[in-house]
Amino acid sequence: MAHITLWLEAALDVYLVDGTYELFRHYYALPSARDRDGREVAAVRGVLASVLGMIKGGATHIAVATDHVIESFRNNLWPGYKTGEGIDPDLLSQFPLLEEALGAAGIVVWPMVEFEADDALAAGAAAAARDPRVDRVIICTPDKDLAQCVSGTRVVQLNRRTRVTRDEAGVMQKFGVPPPSIPDYLALVGDAADGYPGLPGWGAKSTAAVLARFGHLESIPADSREWHVDAANANSLAAIFAREREQAMLFRTLATLRTDIALFEEVDELRWNGPKPGFDKLGARLDAII
C-alpha cells in the first residue's frame, strides 16, 4: 500500500500551451498598450498573466510553444500554405518579446523556426506521455490538428477560452473519426487556417462516414460500391478521390504533426521553479506603458 501511495504522489499533469494562439487571442481581445519605446505590448502582458495564472492555479510542469517564424518546412511542400503575410506588424513584433518574457518568468519556451508550434506541442505531448509518472498531458489549444495527439483520457486537448476539455471520446464526437484519422480527415475536408483546401465535394459528414469505416486514405476502396457507408454522391466522391489522390496524400502530410523533435530529455525540465533574476526588470518595462 505504501508503494501505491508513493506512486500516486508522484503523478503529475503536464501543460503544453499554444503560445501563437494565445498571442493572437489576447491581441484581438485586449486594448492597445505601448511601452515607453512605443512598442505594442498588450498581448504579451495578457499571455504572460494568463500563463502565470495557470501556475498560480496549480500547474507545476508547463511549456509554451511559439512560431518564432510563421513559415515552416510545409511552405516548401505547398505554395498556398500559411505565411506571415497580412499579420498586423504590431502583433508579429510581439512574438520575440513574448518568448523573452516567458523565459524571464522561468517558463520553458519552444520557439519554432523550421517546424511549427503545433509540431512542438505534438512532440512534447508524445515525449511527456512516455513518462509513467505523468498522469495527464493537457495540450492547451483549440486547433483541430492537435486532435490527432489525443489519447484516451491521458492526453487531452483543452480550449482555455471555452474551458472545454476533449479526450478521445470527445474527438470522436466532434469529428466522427478517432485521433489517428484526423490528418486523413483534414486532408479531405481541408484546413482554411493552414491554407490548404482539401478535395472538392468532400464535406465533413461524408469524410467522417468514409474514414470511420476505413481509417486512412490508402484504405479507401476505389469503387464506391464497396464503401457501404452513408455518404451523399459517393460515386462522385470516389471519382474525385481517384483523380486527386496524390493531392490528398500531400494534404495529409501537411496535416500530420511531427513528433520526432527533441525538446527535452526529462519531464522534470518542464517544472516551473520561479522567475529568473531579470524578470522584475522586464516586468517593470512591460508595466511602464504610455
C-alpha positions as MATLAB code, in Angstrom:
seq = 'MAHITLWLEAALDVYLVDGTYELFRHYYALPSARDRDGREVAAVRGVLASVLGMIKGGATHIAVATDHVIESFRNNLWPGYKTGEGIDPDLLSQFPLLEEALGAAGIVVWPMVEFEADDALAAGAAAAARDPRVDRVIICTPDKDLAQCVSGTRVVQLNRRTRVTRDEAGVMQKFGVPPPSIPDYLALVGDAADGYPGLPGWGAKSTAAVLARFGHLESIPADSREWHVDAANANSLAAIFAREREQAMLFRTLATLRTDIALFEEVDELRWNGPKPGFDKLGARLDAII';
ca = [
       0.000    0.000    0.000;
       2.882    2.374    0.796;
       4.324    1.762   -2.674;
       0.990    2.649   -4.330;
       0.709    5.821   -2.251;
       4.174    6.956   -3.306;
       3.337    6.401   -6.979;
       0.142    8.389   -6.664;
       2.007   11.259   -5.048;
       4.471   11.242   -7.943;
       1.723   11.560  -10.582;
       1.653   14.926  -12.322;
      -0.021   16.905  -15.077;
       1.970   18.457  -17.918;
       0.533   21.558  -19.583;
       1.627   22.372  -23.138;
       0.431   25.779  -24.294;
      -0.008   27.058  -27.845;
       1.730   30.415  -27.447;
       0.922   31.507  -31.002;
      -2.801   31.011  -30.480;
      -2.641   32.728  -27.087;
      -0.816   35.741  -28.544;
      -3.386   36.107  -31.339;
      -6.256   35.654  -28.879;
      -5.009   38.292  -26.480;
      -4.025   40.690  -29.245;
      -7.595   40.873  -30.526;
      -9.209   40.745  -27.076;
      -7.245   43.452  -25.273;
      -6.993   47.214  -25.807;
      -3.724   48.549  -27.127;
      -0.864   49.228  -24.705;
       2.568   50.504  -25.708;
       5.751   50.648  -23.693;
       7.950   53.737  -23.382;
       9.665   52.851  -26.665;
       6.322   52.823  -28.456;
       6.159   49.047  -28.878;
       2.815   47.303  -28.643;
       2.921   45.000  -25.591;
      -0.695   44.368  -24.569;
      -0.887   40.826  -25.959;
       2.419   39.833  -24.332;
       1.213   41.153  -20.992;
      -2.030   39.246  -21.411;
      -0.415   35.922  -22.305;
       2.181   36.247  -19.538;
      -0.502   36.963  -16.939;
      -2.583   34.059  -18.265;
       0.254   31.524  -18.101;
       1.338   32.711  -14.651;
      -2.304   32.349  -13.665;
      -2.145   28.696  -14.678;
       0.846   28.259  -12.374;
      -0.931   30.068   -9.566;
      -3.842   27.694  -10.153;
      -1.636   24.661   -9.581;
       0.207   23.882  -12.816;
       3.710   22.699  -11.919;
       5.034   21.449  -15.268;
       4.412   23.730  -18.222;
       5.891   24.674  -21.593;
       4.827   27.178  -24.233;
       5.405   26.629  -27.969;
       5.595   29.599  -30.328;
       6.027   30.207  -34.035;
       9.230   32.227  -33.899;
       8.914   32.259  -37.690;
       5.430   31.772  -39.155;
       6.709   29.911  -42.205;
       7.886   26.306  -41.848;
       9.040   23.334  -43.918;
       5.428   22.930  -45.070;
       5.684   26.088  -47.180;
       8.130   24.205  -49.406;
       5.560   21.456  -49.906;
       2.505   23.572  -50.712;
       2.728   27.133  -52.088;
      -0.578   28.149  -50.530;
       0.419   27.177  -47.004;
       0.008   29.886  -44.369;
       2.623   32.627  -44.101;
       3.174   35.724  -42.007;
       1.831   37.894  -44.812;
      -1.074   40.043  -43.700;
      -0.412   39.679  -39.975;
      -0.540   43.039  -38.211;
       3.039   44.214  -37.582;
       2.090   45.145  -34.004;
       1.120   41.514  -33.453;
       4.043   39.969  -35.310;
       6.551   42.093  -33.392;
       5.358   40.673  -30.079;
       6.477   37.101  -30.774;
      10.133   37.628  -29.743;
       9.037   39.755  -26.792;
       6.656   37.011  -25.642;
       9.442   34.439  -25.803;
      11.723   36.765  -23.827;
       9.063   37.481  -21.199;
       8.101   33.834  -20.703;
      11.752   32.811  -20.459;
      12.417   35.513  -17.862;
       9.428   34.242  -15.901;
      11.124   30.848  -15.717;
       8.717   29.176  -18.125;
      10.061   26.743  -20.715;
       9.616   28.156  -24.224;
       9.935   26.314  -27.537;
      10.376   28.895  -30.340;
       9.909   27.067  -33.636;
      11.677   28.014  -36.878;
      11.827   25.020  -39.246;
       8.796   23.416  -37.609;
       5.584   24.922  -36.220;
       4.373   25.468  -32.690;
       1.826   22.701  -33.315;
       4.674   20.290  -34.089;
       6.338   21.207  -30.803;
       3.089   20.591  -28.929;
       2.725   17.199  -30.614;
       6.340   16.206  -29.960;
       6.176   17.472  -26.388;
       2.968   15.559  -25.735;
       4.425   12.336  -27.115;
       7.588   12.722  -25.021;
       5.712   13.573  -21.827;
       3.307   10.661  -22.299;
       6.241    8.255  -22.373;
       6.997    9.112  -18.740;
       4.998    6.768  -16.470;
       4.946    9.424  -13.745;
       2.797   11.699  -15.904;
      -0.866   11.470  -15.011;
      -2.162   13.648  -17.848;
      -0.821   15.713  -20.718;
      -3.042   18.732  -21.367;
      -2.499   20.340  -24.774;
      -3.851   23.873  -24.463;
      -5.097   24.873  -27.906;
      -8.355   24.742  -29.871;
      -6.550   23.908  -33.148;
      -8.215   20.890  -34.685;
      -4.983   19.378  -35.990;
      -3.856   18.759  -32.385;
      -6.794   16.374  -32.005;
      -4.542   13.753  -33.644;
      -2.420   13.744  -30.475;
      -5.269   12.939  -28.083;
      -5.063    9.500  -26.481;
      -7.721    8.053  -24.206;
      -8.191   10.308  -21.204;
      -4.456   10.711  -20.579;
      -3.507   13.039  -23.441;
      -6.289   15.581  -23.851;
      -6.922   18.878  -25.597;
      -8.078   21.940  -23.651;
      -9.629   25.048  -25.141;
      -8.747   27.567  -22.448;
     -11.159   30.164  -23.825;
     -14.256   27.931  -23.671;
     -12.839   25.713  -20.890;
     -13.807   22.618  -22.876;
     -11.557   19.582  -22.468;
     -11.656   16.985  -25.237;
     -10.473   13.401  -24.695;
     -10.517   10.602  -27.281;
     -14.258   10.094  -26.959;
     -14.667   13.850  -27.395;
     -12.636   13.786  -30.610;
     -14.866   11.010  -31.936;
     -17.954   13.003  -31.002;
     -16.630   16.210  -32.597;
     -15.177   14.861  -35.850;
     -16.686   11.401  -36.241;
     -13.240    9.792  -36.512;
     -10.633    8.696  -33.945;
      -7.463   10.766  -33.357;
      -5.196    8.727  -35.700;
      -7.540    9.570  -38.604;
      -7.511   13.335  -38.037;
      -4.735   14.004  -40.622;
      -6.716   11.985  -43.189;
      -9.861   13.889  -42.255;
      -8.169   17.265  -42.681;
      -6.619   16.148  -45.952;
     -10.092   15.603  -47.400;
     -12.045   18.493  -45.856;
      -9.132   20.956  -45.890;
      -7.967   23.454  -43.300;
      -8.527   27.088  -44.244;
      -6.459   28.310  -41.294;
      -3.401   26.495  -42.637;
      -4.081   27.300  -46.275;
      -4.916   24.014  -47.995;
      -8.371   23.367  -49.474;
      -8.950   19.627  -49.234;
     -10.735   17.856  -52.077;
     -13.800   19.287  -53.867;
     -17.081   17.872  -52.623;
     -15.615   16.142  -49.608;
     -17.528   17.666  -46.705;
     -17.294   16.881  -43.012;
     -20.161   14.362  -42.916;
     -19.127   12.313  -45.937;
     -15.484   12.350  -44.905;
     -16.309   11.210  -41.373;
     -18.536    8.419  -42.671;
     -15.883    7.076  -45.033;
     -12.953    7.388  -42.626;
     -14.913    5.955  -39.691;
     -15.053    2.768  -41.728;
     -11.669    2.766  -43.477;
      -9.441    4.808  -41.180;
      -6.893    6.126  -43.655;
      -6.742    7.373  -47.231;
      -4.921    4.353  -48.637;
      -7.615    2.034  -47.284;
     -10.483    3.745  -49.133;
     -11.647    1.436  -51.971;
     -11.585    2.935  -55.448;
     -15.094    1.599  -56.117;
     -17.687    3.453  -54.012;
     -19.930    0.362  -54.141;
     -17.515   -1.188  -51.679;
     -17.865    1.661  -49.188;
     -21.228    0.686  -47.677;
     -21.437    3.994  -45.810;
     -23.962    6.813  -45.700;
     -22.198    9.320  -47.950;
     -24.009   11.576  -50.395;
     -22.837   11.417  -54.039;
     -20.481    8.553  -53.269;
     -19.734    7.896  -56.953;
     -18.678   11.497  -57.466;
     -16.562   11.487  -54.300;
     -14.806    8.305  -55.405;
     -14.049    9.805  -58.809;
     -12.661   12.981  -57.247;
     -10.554   10.979  -54.821;
      -9.164    8.819  -57.635;
      -8.319   11.898  -59.675;
      -6.742   13.864  -56.806;
      -5.337   11.067  -54.687;
      -1.777   12.438  -54.760;
      -3.056   15.848  -53.721;
      -4.901   14.276  -50.792;
      -1.730   12.475  -49.733;
       0.156   15.771  -49.822;
      -2.518   17.468  -47.730;
      -2.262   14.634  -45.205;
       1.481   15.253  -44.978;
       0.732   18.919  -44.255;
      -1.789   17.923  -41.581;
       0.430   15.344  -39.899;
       2.236   16.856  -36.923;
       5.851   15.936  -36.295;
       6.610   14.086  -33.085;
      10.298   13.467  -33.760;
      11.555   16.845  -32.486;
      13.887   16.625  -29.491;
      12.633   19.175  -26.961;
      13.590   17.742  -23.578;
      15.069   14.594  -22.090;
      13.270   14.505  -18.743;
       9.826   15.836  -17.917;
      11.372   17.423  -14.819;
      12.871   20.012  -17.180;
       9.348   21.417  -17.555;
       8.913   22.091  -13.835;
       8.448   25.765  -13.002;
      10.989   26.817  -10.384;
      10.206   30.504  -10.209;
      11.236   33.519  -12.284;
      14.781   34.291  -13.327;
      16.716   37.247  -11.836;
      15.938   39.605  -14.725;
      12.181   39.114  -14.573;
      11.411   42.098  -12.331;
      13.238   44.453  -14.669;
      11.407   43.124  -17.714;
       8.114   43.199  -15.868;
       8.666   46.841  -14.965;
       9.323   47.585  -18.620;
       6.053   45.938  -19.643;
       4.160   47.806  -16.928;
       5.615   51.193  -17.852;
       3.113   51.824  -20.628;
       2.138   55.045  -22.288;
];
